């Protein structure tokens, strides 16, 4: 019997009352009438699970607070569980408990979904309930819904974008002010864009979780965090940013998911996160501060770009509430949304076989014949050069080489060879270029 048939409101449990959870609770209360109209039935918050129930929380009904989330999940009057705790292991236990108990789940937890989507989706399918996670990628920017529904009738070729606001703020600050990485990160921390421990952001782990989710949805195949090649921005220097500006480019941390085809016509998936040189004429180059943008290319729709605020309490709560409305509608009117789609079952390509272009900035001896020797090293590894620029340097000469597309393993072997070449004093930076 549906809620519309027995007139019972849809009961909601919220797990977590941090930045996101507090905004979800606030907005549910402030717009209660609107949510009832949109859903076709009343929504009631049954409880909010927190780690410390004794802590005073201004504006929150104390009777809702509970420090035993398992008890809240198990209540018969709870239909939907909203998980906004963060982390992986404990939230996984709670989400599985809810799904197996026949409760739909809305989560903003990108690390959880990227690591355990298969297990969670199987539990949702078995129980016949919904598992929604729009907020797990780019907060209010509707990426998940676009991939699951809007482009479900199209063939997606490539998804690339900026999906981490902290790193984009840091790189944008370095580009616009000439600041060092350390100073830009300190400013991001002071303004609240970076966590006290920014490792997950600056090492690319947060973006890699989101890349795994986008690749799985876009290519109808199973992709996890461990399948994503990941490099962060900690090695990017002010000199790299300056060189990029001179060349009419900027550096962005991009998540790139694409179909690749080998010489025998077999398809595979490449999912990767790394700093990337982007021409300033490209739409992604103008994405500033902590904003996110995702560029999607598909066979029928062509090129699409989705842009907006990809982090913060209110934007993330907006995405959570959108999912909550969808799950509540299904409870009221019956039915459920389509579950996980992995029918294509494409393999994840070995990263060494992925082709990219690189810019290699090195310091070489300033004497005749050096360029010929270095060009020979590239040639021996099957790499052709697109451009070569030489500049005077304090010690030796600066050589900036841009390659044509080559396999990752070929480029890695070439860089190793350059490092052992007597003519090369140092390989100062190696950065990939956007297509």
C-alpha positions in Angstrom: 0.0 0.0 0.0 1.5 3.4 -1.0 1.5 6.4 1.3 -1.1 8.1 -0.9 -3.4 5.2 -0.2 -3.1 5.2 3.5 -2.4 9.0 4.0 0.7 8.3 6.0 3.4 10.9 5.6 6.8 9.9 4.3 9.2 9.5 7.2 12.7 10.7 6.8 15.8 10.0 8.9 18.8 12.3 8.5 22.2 10.8 9.4 24.6 13.7 10.1 24.0 17.3 11.1 27.1 19.0 9.8 27.3 21.6 7.0 25.1 19.7 4.7 22.8 18.0 7.1 21.9 21.2 8.9 20.9 22.9 5.7 18.8 19.9 4.6 16.9 20.0 7.9 16.5 23.8 7.7 15.2 23.8 4.1 12.8 20.9 4.8 11.3 23.0 7.6 11.2 26.3 5.8 9.6 24.9 2.6 7.4 22.2 4.1 4.3 23.3 2.1 6.2 23.4 -1.2 7.6 19.9 -0.6 4.2 18.5 0.2 2.8 19.9 -3.1 5.8 18.7 -5.2 5.7 15.2 -3.7 1.9 14.7 -3.4 2.2 13.8 0.2 3.6 15.1 3.5 7.2 14.5 4.5 8.1 14.3 8.2 11.6 14.2 9.7 11.6 11.4 12.2 15.0 12.0 13.7 18.5 13.3 13.1 21.5 11.0 14.1 24.6 12.8 15.5 27.7 11.6 17.2 27.1 13.7 20.3 23.5 14.1 21.3 24.4 16.3 24.3 25.7 19.2 22.2 23.2 22.1 22.0 22.0 22.8 18.5 20.2 26.2 18.0 17.0 26.0 16.1 16.8 22.2 16.1 14.1 20.3 18.0 15.9 18.4 20.7 13.4 15.5 20.4 14.7 14.8 16.9 18.3 14.3 18.0 19.6 10.7 18.6 23.1 9.3 18.8 22.2 5.8 17.8 21.7 5.9 14.0 20.9 2.2 13.8 17.9 2.6 16.0 16.7 5.5 13.9 17.1 3.5 10.7 15.2 0.5 12.1 12.1 2.6 13.0 9.0 1.4 11.2 7.9 5.0 10.5 11.1 5.8 8.6 10.8 5.4 4.8 13.9 7.3 3.5 17.3 7.6 5.0 19.5 10.6 4.1 23.2 9.9 4.7 25.4 13.0 5.0 28.0 11.7 7.4 31.0 11.2 5.1 33.7 8.6 5.2 33.3 5.0 3.9 33.3 2.1 6.3 30.7 3.2 8.9 28.4 4.9 6.4 28.5 1.8 4.3 27.2 -0.3 7.2 24.4 2.2 7.8 23.4 2.6 4.2 23.3 -1.2 3.7 21.3 -1.6 6.8 18.8 0.9 5.5 18.5 -0.6 2.0 18.2 -4.1 3.4 15.4 -2.9 5.6 13.5 -1.6 2.6 14.3 2.1 3.1 15.3 4.2 0.1 18.6 6.0 0.6 19.8 9.5 -0.5 23.5 10.1 0.0 26.0 12.8 -0.8 28.9 10.5 -0.1 31.1 10.3 -3.2 33.8 8.2 -1.6 31.2 5.6 -0.5 29.6 5.4 -3.9 32.9 5.3 -5.8 34.1 2.4 -3.6 30.9 0.4 -3.1 28.4 1.2 -5.8 28.0 -2.4 -6.9 27.2 -3.6 -3.4 24.8 -0.8 -2.6 23.0 -1.0 -5.9 22.5 -4.7 -5.5 21.0 -4.2 -2.1 18.7 -1.5 -3.4 17.6 -3.8 -6.3 16.9 -6.7 -4.0 14.8 -4.6 -1.7 13.1 -2.7 -4.5 14.0 0.7 -3.2 15.8 3.8 -4.5 19.5 4.7 -4.1 20.1 8.3 -5.2 23.4 10.2 -5.1 23.1 13.4 -7.2 25.0 15.4 -4.5 28.0 13.0 -4.8 29.3 14.8 -7.9 29.5 18.6 -8.2 26.8 19.3 -5.6 24.0 21.3 -7.2 25.3 20.9 -10.7 23.0 18.2 -12.1 25.6 15.8 -13.5 24.3 12.5 -12.1 20.7 13.1 -13.2 22.0 14.1 -16.7 24.0 10.9 -17.1 21.3 8.6 -15.6 18.3 10.1 -17.3 18.7 13.0 -19.7 21.4 11.4 -21.9 20.3 7.8 -21.3 19.3 7.6 -24.9 22.6 8.8 -26.3 26.1 7.4 -26.5 28.5 9.4 -24.4 32.0 9.6 -25.8 33.8 11.7 -23.2 33.3 13.5 -19.9 35.8 16.0 -18.7 35.7 18.7 -16.2 36.6 20.5 -13.0 34.9 18.7 -10.1 36.9 19.9 -7.1 36.4 23.4 -5.9 39.4 23.6 -3.6 41.9 22.8 -6.2 40.3 25.1 -8.7 40.4 27.9 -6.2 44.1 27.3 -5.6 45.1 27.1 -9.3 42.9 30.1 -10.1 44.6 32.1 -7.3 48.0 31.1 -8.6 47.0 32.1 -12.1 45.4 35.4 -11.2 47.9 36.6 -8.5 51.1 34.8 -9.2 51.0 33.3 -5.8 52.9 30.1 -4.9 51.0 26.9 -4.3 51.6 27.1 -0.6 50.3 30.7 -0.3 47.3 30.0 -2.5 46.4 26.9 -0.4 46.8 28.9 2.8 44.4 31.5 1.4 41.9 28.7 0.5 42.1 27.4 4.0 41.6 30.8 5.6 38.5 31.4 3.5 37.1 27.9 4.2 37.5 26.5 0.8 40.1 23.9 2.0 39.8 21.6 4.9 42.3 21.6 7.7 43.7 18.4 6.1 43.4 19.1 2.4 44.9 15.8 1.3 41.8 14.4 -0.4 41.4 17.5 -2.5 45.0 18.5 -3.4 46.1 14.9 -4.1 43.1 14.4 -6.4 41.3 11.7 -4.4 38.0 13.6 -4.2 38.0 14.3 -7.9 38.9 10.6 -8.6 35.9 9.4 -6.7 33.7 11.7 -8.8 35.4 10.5 -12.0 34.6 6.9 -11.1 31.0 7.7 -10.6 30.7 9.7 -13.9 32.5 7.0 -15.9 30.3 4.2 -14.5 27.1 6.2 -15.3 28.2 7.5 -18.6 29.6 4.3 -20.0 27.2 1.8 -18.4 30.1 -0.2 -16.8 31.5 -0.8 -13.4 34.2 1.7 -12.5 35.6 2.2 -9.0 37.9 4.6 -7.3 40.8 2.1 -7.7 40.3 2.2 -11.5 41.0 5.9 -11.8 44.6 7.1 -12.4 45.1 10.0 -10.0 47.6 12.8 -9.7 47.1 15.9 -7.6 48.3 19.5 -7.8 51.0 19.6 -5.1 53.8 19.6 -7.7 52.4 22.6 -9.7 54.6 25.7 -9.2 54.3 29.4 -9.9 56.8 28.8 -12.8 54.4 26.3 -14.3 51.6 28.7 -14.1 53.7 31.5 -15.6 54.8 29.4 -18.5 51.2 28.4 -19.2 50.1 32.0 -19.3 52.9 32.8 -21.8 51.6 30.1 -24.0 48.0 31.3 -23.8 47.0 28.5 -21.4 46.0 27.8 -17.8 46.4 24.8 -15.6 43.3 23.0 -14.3 42.9 19.8 -12.3 40.7 17.8 -14.7 38.7 14.6 -14.3 38.6 12.9 -17.7 36.5 9.9 -18.6 36.5 8.7 -22.2 35.9 5.7 -24.4 39.0 4.6 -26.2 39.3 2.1 -29.0 42.3 -0.1 -29.7 43.8 -1.1 -33.0 41.4 -4.1 -33.2 38.3 -1.9 -32.6 37.8 -3.0 -29.0 36.3 -0.4 -26.7 37.6 0.3 -23.2 37.3 3.1 -20.6 40.0 5.6 -19.5 39.3 7.4 -16.2 41.9 9.7 -14.9 42.6 12.9 -12.8 45.6 15.1 -13.3 46.7 18.7 -13.8 46.1 19.7 -17.4 47.1 22.6 -19.6 43.9 24.1 -21.1 43.9 26.7 -23.9 42.3 29.9 -22.6 39.8 29.8 -25.4 38.3 26.6 -24.0 35.2 27.0 -21.8 36.8 25.2 -18.9 39.6 27.7 -18.8 37.3 30.5 -17.5 35.9 28.5 -14.6 37.2 30.5 -11.6 37.4 30.3 -7.8 35.6 27.2 -6.3 33.2 26.6 -9.2 32.8 23.3 -11.0 32.1 22.6 -14.7 31.6 19.4 -16.6 32.0 19.2 -20.4 30.2 16.2 -22.0 30.5 15.0 -25.5 28.0 12.6 -27.0 27.2 11.2 -30.4 23.7 12.8 -30.8 23.6 15.8 -28.4 27.1 16.9 -29.3 28.9 19.1 -26.8 27.2 20.1 -23.5 28.6 22.0 -20.5 27.2 22.1 -17.0 28.5 24.8 -14.7 27.8 25.9 -11.1 28.7 25.9 -7.5 30.0 22.4 -6.8 30.5 22.6 -3.0 29.1 24.1 0.2 26.2 23.4 2.5 23.4 25.0 0.5 24.3 23.8 -3.0 24.9 20.2 -1.7 21.6 20.4 0.3 19.8 21.4 -2.9 21.0 18.2 -4.7 20.1 16.1 -1.7 16.6 17.6 -1.5 16.1 17.0 -5.2 16.9 13.3 -4.7 14.7 13.3 -1.6 11.7 14.6 -3.6 12.2 11.9 -6.2 12.5 9.1 -3.6 9.5 10.5 -1.7 7.4 10.7 -4.9 8.1 7.0 -5.5 7.0 6.2 -2.0 3.8 8.1 -2.3 2.8 7.0 -5.8 4.5 3.6 -6.0 7.4 2.4 -8.1 11.1 3.1 -8.1 13.7 4.7 -10.3 15.9 2.5 -12.6 18.8 1.0 -10.8 22.5 0.6 -11.8 23.1 0.0 -15.5 26.3 -1.9 -16.2 25.2 -3.8 -19.3 28.1 -2.5 -21.5 30.6 -4.0 -19.1 33.5 -2.2 -20.8 37.0 -2.9 -19.3 39.1 -0.1 -17.8 42.1 0.3 -20.1 45.7 -0.1 -18.8 46.8 3.5 -18.2 50.1 2.9 -20.0 48.1 2.4 -23.2 46.2 5.7 -22.9 47.3 8.4 -25.4 47.9 11.9 -24.2 49.9 15.0 -25.3 52.6 16.3 -22.9 54.4 19.6 -22.4 57.9 18.8 -21.0 59.9 21.7 -19.6 63.6 21.0 -19.0 66.9 22.7 -18.5 69.6 21.6 -20.9 73.2 22.4 -21.6 73.6 25.6 -23.7 75.7 24.3 -26.6 75.4 23.3 -30.2 73.8 20.0 -31.0 71.8 19.6 -27.8 68.5 19.9 -29.6 69.5 17.2 -32.1 70.4 14.8 -29.3 67.2 15.4 -27.4 65.1 15.0 -30.5 66.8 11.7 -31.2 65.8 10.5 -27.7 62.1 11.3 -28.4 62.4 9.6 -31.8 63.9 6.4 -30.3 60.8 6.1 -28.2 58.4 6.6 -31.0 57.3 10.2 -30.0 57.0 13.0 -32.5 57.3 16.6 -31.4 54.7 19.2 -32.2 56.5 22.3 -31.0 59.9 23.1 -29.5 60.7 26.4 -27.8 64.1 27.4 -26.4 64.8 30.2 -24.0 67.8 31.5 -22.2 68.2 30.3 -18.6 70.4 31.2 -15.7 72.3 27.9 -15.9 72.1 26.3 -19.4 69.1 26.8 -21.6 65.4 26.2 -21.1 63.7 23.8 -23.6 59.9 23.5 -23.7 58.7 20.6 -25.8 55.1 19.8 -26.7 54.6 16.2 -28.0 52.0 14.8 -30.4 49.7 12.2 -28.8 51.6 9.2 -27.5 51.0 6.4 -25.1 51.6 7.0 -21.5 54.2 4.3 -21.2 56.1 5.7 -24.1 56.2 9.1 -22.6 57.2 7.7 -19.2 60.1 5.8 -20.7 61.2 8.9 -22.6 61.2 11.0 -19.5 63.3 8.4 -17.7 65.8 8.4 -20.7 65.9 12.2 -20.6 66.7 12.1 -16.9 69.8 10.0 -17.6 71.0 12.1 -20.6 74.2 14.1 -20.0 72.8 17.0 -22.1 69.7 17.3 -19.8 70.5 19.1 -16.5 66.9 18.7 -15.2 63.4 17.8 -16.2 61.5 20.6 -14.4 57.9 19.8 -15.2 55.8 17.4 -17.2 52.1 18.4 -17.7 49.5 16.9 -20.0 47.5 19.0 -22.5 43.8 19.0 -23.0 42.5 17.9 -26.3 
